[in-house]
């Protein structure tokens, strides 16, 4: 799979994916109306923040967003981006993998543009896409904090010693802390 910048040459194929994804959701939610055309995606090509995924010559997906804006979603003073319904889509085959690769590339662009708060609209019944974005921090980051306080049982390993470090020993693991921090500051963790 090749990930590339979303551009005007991709618009027609992206709109076909939008229609395909809409019809997939409409097959589950019969109240959705029949539509004959999708929103124009050329504006998303103009802002340079979108990506497209290709499997050979076939477009496998695309992920675009509006230009960064202040006070993202009214809850923070952070700059944010938003991928509205119809500004992203992926084929049914390997959807989670496609979204994962696209968000890695798009997320990096979004952060470089100054946007630290990201929102992506997905169809309610697109379980694969929901789970992929959840794993990439659109929900998963809260899981460790929301658990019982009982001890976690694990099998002891004789080759490891577990102990709390003394104040004079912190420097021995500081480099590990820095490496973890550096990794978590890169896409797709951000």
C-alpha positions in Angstrom: 0.0 0.0 0.0 1.3 3.4 -1.0 0.2 6.5 1.0 0.4 9.8 -0.9 -0.8 13.4 -0.6 -4.4 13.8 -1.5 -4.8 16.0 -4.7 -7.4 17.0 -7.3 -6.5 13.9 -9.4 -7.9 11.8 -6.6 -11.3 13.5 -6.2 -13.3 11.4 -8.6 -12.1 8.1 -7.1 -12.5 9.5 -3.6 -16.1 10.5 -4.3 -16.8 6.9 -5.6 -15.5 5.6 -2.2 -17.7 8.1 -0.3 -20.7 6.8 -2.3 -19.7 3.2 -1.6 -19.3 3.8 2.1 -22.6 5.7 2.3 -24.5 2.9 0.5 -22.9 0.4 3.0 -24.3 2.4 5.9 -27.6 2.9 4.1 -28.0 -0.9 3.8 -28.1 -1.0 7.6 -29.9 2.3 8.3 -32.8 2.3 5.9 -33.9 5.8 7.0 -30.9 7.3 5.2 -32.1 8.9 1.9 -30.9 7.8 -1.5 -28.3 10.3 -2.8 -27.1 10.8 -6.3 -24.0 12.9 -5.6 -21.5 13.5 -2.9 -19.9 16.7 -1.6 -17.2 18.3 -3.7 -13.8 17.2 -2.3 -11.6 19.7 -4.2 -11.3 22.0 -1.2 -9.7 19.2 0.7 -7.1 18.8 -2.0 -6.3 22.5 -1.8 -5.4 22.6 1.9 -2.7 19.9 1.5 -3.6 18.1 4.7 -5.2 15.0 3.2 -3.7 11.6 2.2 -4.8 8.9 -0.2 -4.0 5.2 0.0 -3.4 3.1 -3.1 -3.1 -0.6 -3.7 -1.5 -0.5 -7.2 -3.7 1.7 -9.3 -6.8 1.3 -7.1 -7.6 3.9 -4.5 -8.0 2.0 -1.2 -8.9 5.0 0.9 -8.5 8.7 1.6 -8.4 10.8 4.7 -8.9 14.6 4.6 -9.7 17.4 7.0 -10.7 21.0 7.1 -7.9 23.5 7.7 -6.8 23.9 11.3 -8.9 26.1 13.5 -8.5 27.7 17.0 -10.4 26.5 20.2 -11.0 23.1 18.8 -14.4 21.7 19.5 -15.1 24.4 22.1 -13.5 22.5 24.9 -9.8 23.4 24.7 -7.6 26.2 23.6 -5.9 23.8 21.2 -5.8 24.1 17.5 -7.8 21.3 15.8 -8.7 19.7 12.6 -11.9 17.9 11.7 -12.6 15.2 9.0 -16.3 15.5 8.4 -18.5 12.8 7.0 -17.6 12.3 3.4 -14.0 13.6 3.8 -12.7 10.1 4.4 -13.4 6.6 3.2 -11.9 3.2 2.7 -12.6 0.0 0.9 -14.2 -2.8 2.8 -11.1 -5.1 2.3 -8.4 -4.3 4.9 -10.3 -1.2 6.2 -8.6 -1.1 9.6 -5.2 -1.4 8.1 -6.0 1.3 5.5 -7.2 3.7 8.1 -4.2 3.0 10.3 -1.7 3.8 7.6 -3.6 6.8 6.5 -3.9 8.3 10.0 -0.2 7.8 10.6 0.6 10.0 7.5 -2.3 12.4 8.0 -1.8 12.8 11.7 1.8 13.7 11.1 0.8 16.4 8.7 -1.9 17.7 11.0 0.5 18.1 13.9 3.1 19.8 11.7 0.3 22.3 10.8 -0.1 23.0 14.5 -3.3 21.0 15.0 -3.1 18.9 18.2 -6.8 18.0 18.5 -8.1 15.7 15.8 -11.7 14.5 15.1 -12.7 12.1 12.4 -16.4 11.4 11.5 -17.2 7.8 10.8 -20.4 5.9 10.1 -22.1 4.5 13.2 -21.9 0.9 11.9 -18.3 0.9 10.6 -16.9 -1.3 13.4 -13.5 -1.8 11.9 -12.8 1.9 11.5 -14.1 2.7 15.0 -11.9 0.1 16.5 -8.8 1.2 14.6 -9.3 4.9 15.7 -10.0 3.7 19.2 -6.6 1.9 19.3 -4.9 5.0 18.0 -6.0 7.1 20.9 -9.5 8.2 20.0 -10.7 6.6 23.3 -8.0 4.0 24.2 -5.9 6.5 26.2 -8.5 6.4 29.0 -8.6 2.6 29.4 -5.8 2.3 32.0 -7.3 5.0 34.1 -10.7 3.3 34.2 -10.1 0.0 35.9 -10.5 -1.5 39.3 -7.6 -1.0 41.8 -7.1 -4.7 42.5 -3.6 -6.0 41.9 -2.8 -7.3 38.4 -1.8 -10.9 38.6 1.1 -12.0 36.6 3.4 -15.0 36.6 6.7 -14.2 38.4 9.8 -14.4 36.3 13.0 -15.5 38.1 15.2 -13.8 35.7 13.7 -10.3 36.5 13.9 -8.3 39.7 11.1 -5.9 40.4 11.7 -3.1 42.8 11.2 0.6 43.2 14.2 2.7 42.2 15.9 4.9 44.7 16.3 8.6 44.0 19.9 8.1 43.0 18.9 5.4 40.4 16.5 7.4 38.3 19.2 8.4 35.8 19.7 4.7 34.9 16.2 4.6 33.3 15.9 8.2 32.2 17.1 7.3 28.6 14.2 4.8 28.4 11.8 7.4 29.5 13.0 9.8 26.8 12.8 7.1 24.1 9.2 6.3 25.1 8.3 10.0 25.2 9.8 10.5 21.7 7.9 7.6 20.3 4.6 8.7 21.8 5.1 12.2 20.3 5.2 10.7 16.8 2.3 9.6 14.6 0.1 7.8 15.2 0.3 8.3 19.0 0.9 12.1 19.0 
